[in-house]
Amino acid sequence: MNDGSTDATCEVLERIVRGGRASVLDLEANAGKAEAVRRGVLEALRGDAEAVGYWDADLAAPLTELDAMIEALFARDAFLVIGSRVRMLGRRVERSSVRHYLGRVFATAASCVLDLPVYDTQCGAKVMRSEELAREIFGEPFESRWIFDVEILVRIALHDRRAGTTVLRERVVEHPLGAWSHVSGSRLKVLDFGRAALDLARISRGMGRSRPT
């Protein structure tokens, strides 16, 4: 995925895909991460793969984690597997203290909005089944450029309400990553957590309006 980059990103990607096992989706104008991910997932869903997903290009979560997440997807009959940056013994998760604790506050707020315990909504490592629900979730642009990952879960919750299903509670799984490390140069700033909080408040109001009366 090249999100309208003005440097040599597209040329680098073209070199990567010459082996024939990948392709490049080139957006002429920068659309932001949320829209780039949405367009990329929709493009992947046009193929015949059983699973699709997205992964942060900085490889903060190493690609060696991918096999375990795909295994969890099918072994647990999940629709969506979310990489989770859990700091615990036996796992190498390296985050700055400030980002870690801000992330915990945000995750708690997101859990309240979703009425579901979620440890880490924002990790950029996710895989899902190539089901019609995935096309529904990614069919429309996201409202937030900061916390579209929460919107994905909200859209699953709204689907469950309409269809009388329990996908969010029974087929969404958090997978603790064995390794994750902060990569310097990230564009996410501490002040962006404030913008994310405002977006979360807006999403919460939208959830309230969508509740059946």
GUMISE-284405 format. One line per field, with one value per residue (C-alpha): residue in one letter; chain; x, y, z. Coordinates in nm, 2 decimals. Each point is the difference from the previous one (the first is absolute). Layout:
residu	(a,...);
chaine	(A,...);
east	(X,...);
north	(Y,...);
up	(Z,...);
END
This chain:
residu	(m,n,d,g,s,t,d,a,t,c,e,v,l,e,r,i,v,r,g,g,r,a,s,v,l,d,l,e,a,n,a,g,k,a,e,a,v,r,r,g,v,l,e,a,l,r,g,d,a,e,a,v,g,y,w,d,a,d,l,a,a,p,l,t,e,l,d,a,m,i,e,a,l,f,a,r,d,a,f,l,v,i,g,s,r,v,r,m,l,g,r,r,v,e,r,s,s,v,r,h,y,l,g,r,v,f,a,t,a,a,s,c,v,l,d,l,p,v,y,d,t,q,c,g,a,k,v,m,r,s,e,e,l,a,r,e,i,f,g,e,p,f,e,s,r,w,i,f,d,v,e,i,l,v,r,i,a,l,h,d,r,r,a,g,t,t,v,l,r,e,r,v,v,e,h,p,l,g,a,w,s,h,v,s,g,s,r,l,k,v,l,d,f,g,r,a,a,l,d,l,a,r,i,s,r,g,m,g,r,s,r,p,t);
chaine	(A,A,A,A,A,A,A,A,A,A,A,A,A,A,A,A,A,A,A,A,A,A,A,A,A,A,A,A,A,A,A,A,A,A,A,A,A,A,A,A,A,A,A,A,A,A,A,A,A,A,A,A,A,A,A,A,A,A,A,A,A,A,A,A,A,A,A,A,A,A,A,A,A,A,A,A,A,A,A,A,A,A,A,A,A,A,A,A,A,A,A,A,A,A,A,A,A,A,A,A,A,A,A,A,A,A,A,A,A,A,A,A,A,A,A,A,A,A,A,A,A,A,A,A,A,A,A,A,A,A,A,A,A,A,A,A,A,A,A,A,A,A,A,A,A,A,A,A,A,A,A,A,A,A,A,A,A,A,A,A,A,A,A,A,A,A,A,A,A,A,A,A,A,A,A,A,A,A,A,A,A,A,A,A,A,A,A,A,A,A,A,A,A,A,A,A,A,A,A,A,A,A,A,A,A,A,A,A,A,A,A,A,A);
east	(0.00,0.14,-0.21,0.09,0.36,0.22,0.33,0.12,-0.25,-0.18,0.33,0.11,-0.34,0.03,0.33,-0.14,-0.29,0.21,0.01,-0.37,-0.15,-0.11,-0.16,0.00,-0.30,0.11,-0.22,0.07,-0.07,0.07,-0.32,0.13,0.05,-0.37,-0.10,0.32,-0.06,-0.37,0.09,0.27,-0.22,-0.28,0.26,0.11,-0.35,-0.04,0.24,-0.06,0.19,-0.17,0.14,0.11,0.15,0.22,0.33,0.19,0.28,0.25,-0.01,-0.03,-0.18,0.25,-0.14,0.10,-0.32,-0.22,-0.01,-0.12,-0.27,-0.13,0.01,-0.21,-0.24,-0.08,0.06,-0.25,-0.25,0.05,-0.11,0.26,0.33,0.15,0.37,0.03,0.31,-0.02,0.31,0.05,0.27,0.13,-0.10,0.21,-0.23,0.19,-0.20,0.08,-0.17,-0.19,-0.15,-0.07,-0.20,-0.18,-0.09,-0.14,-0.22,-0.12,-0.06,-0.21,-0.21,-0.04,-0.11,-0.28,-0.12,-0.01,-0.13,0.27,0.34,0.26,0.37,0.14,-0.21,0.28,0.27,0.06,0.00,-0.34,-0.12,-0.36,-0.20,-0.10,-0.36,-0.28,0.01,0.35,-0.13,-0.28,0.23,0.25,-0.27,-0.03,0.27,0.08,-0.09,0.32,0.35,0.15,-0.20,-0.16,0.10,-0.27,-0.25,0.07,-0.12,-0.29,-0.11,0.01,-0.21,-0.26,-0.01,-0.07,-0.29,-0.15,0.05,-0.04,0.35,0.28,0.31,0.16,-0.03,0.07,0.20,0.24,0.32,0.29,0.34,0.28,0.30,0.33,0.19,-0.07,0.23,-0.05,0.16,0.14,-0.14,-0.36,-0.23,-0.23,0.05,-0.11,-0.25,-0.16,-0.14,-0.21,-0.14,-0.06,-0.20,-0.22,-0.06,-0.08,-0.26,-0.16,0.00,-0.16,-0.28,-0.06,-0.02,-0.26,-0.21,0.01,-0.12,-0.35,-0.28);
north	(0.00,0.34,0.27,0.29,0.00,0.26,-0.18,-0.33,-0.21,-0.12,-0.10,-0.20,-0.18,-0.08,-0.16,-0.21,-0.14,-0.11,-0.35,-0.04,-0.06,0.35,0.30,0.38,0.22,0.35,0.29,0.31,0.24,-0.05,-0.12,-0.07,-0.33,-0.08,0.04,-0.17,-0.30,-0.02,0.02,-0.26,-0.25,0.04,-0.07,-0.31,-0.12,-0.01,-0.30,-0.35,-0.01,-0.15,0.28,0.36,0.26,0.30,0.06,0.32,0.05,0.09,-0.36,0.10,-0.34,-0.23,-0.21,-0.31,0.06,-0.05,-0.38,-0.01,0.25,-0.19,-0.33,0.16,0.13,-0.35,-0.20,0.21,0.05,0.37,0.27,0.25,-0.04,0.31,0.02,0.11,0.16,-0.16,0.07,-0.33,-0.25,-0.20,0.26,0.28,0.30,0.33,0.32,0.34,0.04,0.30,-0.17,-0.32,0.18,0.23,-0.31,-0.17,0.31,0.00,-0.38,0.03,0.28,-0.21,-0.30,0.22,0.11,-0.36,-0.14,-0.27,-0.04,0.08,0.02,0.16,0.14,0.20,-0.26,0.00,-0.37,-0.16,-0.29,-0.10,-0.25,0.09,0.00,0.22,0.18,0.12,0.16,0.16,0.14,0.15,0.10,0.36,0.25,0.03,0.32,0.01,0.02,-0.07,-0.30,-0.18,-0.32,0.08,0.07,-0.35,-0.15,0.25,-0.11,-0.36,0.09,0.18,-0.30,-0.23,0.22,0.00,-0.37,-0.14,-0.15,-0.01,0.05,0.26,-0.20,-0.35,0.04,0.29,-0.11,0.19,-0.17,0.10,0.07,-0.17,0.31,0.36,0.30,0.37,0.13,0.35,0.24,-0.08,0.29,-0.07,0.27,0.02,0.28,-0.24,-0.19,0.31,-0.01,-0.37,0.07,0.24,-0.25,-0.27,0.24,0.05,-0.37,-0.06,0.24,-0.18,-0.33,0.15,0.12,-0.34,-0.18,-0.15,0.18);
up	(0.00,-0.10,0.16,-0.24,0.11,-0.17,0.07,-0.15,0.18,-0.31,-0.17,0.31,0.00,-0.37,0.06,0.29,-0.21,-0.30,0.15,-0.09,0.35,0.07,-0.17,0.06,0.04,-0.08,0.12,-0.20,0.29,0.37,0.17,0.35,0.18,0.06,-0.37,-0.12,0.22,-0.11,-0.37,0.05,0.18,-0.26,-0.27,0.18,0.05,-0.38,-0.01,0.10,0.33,0.31,0.22,-0.05,0.23,0.05,0.17,0.09,-0.26,0.27,0.11,0.37,0.01,-0.18,-0.28,0.19,0.20,-0.30,-0.01,0.37,-0.07,-0.31,0.20,0.27,-0.26,-0.12,0.31,0.20,-0.29,0.04,-0.24,0.11,0.19,0.16,0.09,0.36,0.16,0.34,0.22,0.18,0.09,-0.30,-0.26,-0.14,-0.02,0.01,0.03,0.16,0.34,-0.11,-0.30,0.20,0.27,-0.25,-0.19,0.31,0.07,-0.36,0.00,0.31,-0.16,-0.31,0.21,0.15,-0.34,-0.13,0.33,-0.05,0.16,-0.27,0.10,-0.31,-0.29,-0.17,-0.07,-0.38,-0.05,-0.08,-0.21,-0.09,-0.19,-0.36,0.08,-0.11,0.33,-0.08,-0.32,0.20,0.27,-0.26,-0.25,0.12,0.09,0.37,0.19,0.20,-0.14,0.35,0.14,-0.29,0.17,0.26,-0.28,-0.13,0.33,0.01,-0.34,0.10,0.31,-0.22,-0.23,0.29,0.11,-0.34,-0.08,0.35,-0.01,0.26,-0.22,0.23,0.31,-0.14,-0.32,0.08,0.17,0.14,-0.05,0.23,-0.22,0.08,-0.11,-0.07,0.02,-0.05,-0.33,0.02,-0.26,0.07,-0.10,0.30,0.26,0.36,-0.09,-0.25,0.30,0.06,-0.35,0.04,0.32,-0.18,-0.28,0.26,0.16,-0.34,-0.07,0.34,-0.08,-0.33,0.18,0.23,-0.29,-0.16,0.31,-0.04,0.18);
END
